[in-house]
Amino acid sequence: MYLVAGTLEPFFLENAARWAVALRDAGVDVVMTERVGSHGGAFWREEFPVMVSWAFGP
């Protein structure tokens, strides 16, 4: 599971962190990334290629 949240979206960041813990406890391979930004187009334009590379390789 690939999770990413921006530091400028505290509600989503807190929830994503809780999901990461719960998923890891259930044995799921989890990547949880936190970076400066908020939930929006620019944030996801930068993050989407990273997530695709993680999921499917370079």
Sequence and secondary structure as in RCSB ss.txt:
>XXXX:A:sequence
MYLVAGTLEPFFLENAARWAVALRDAGVDVVMTERVGSHGGAFWREEFPVMVSWAFGP
>XXXX:A:secstr
 EEEEETT HHHHHHHHHHHHHHHHTT   EEEEES  SSHHHHHHHHHHHHHHHH  
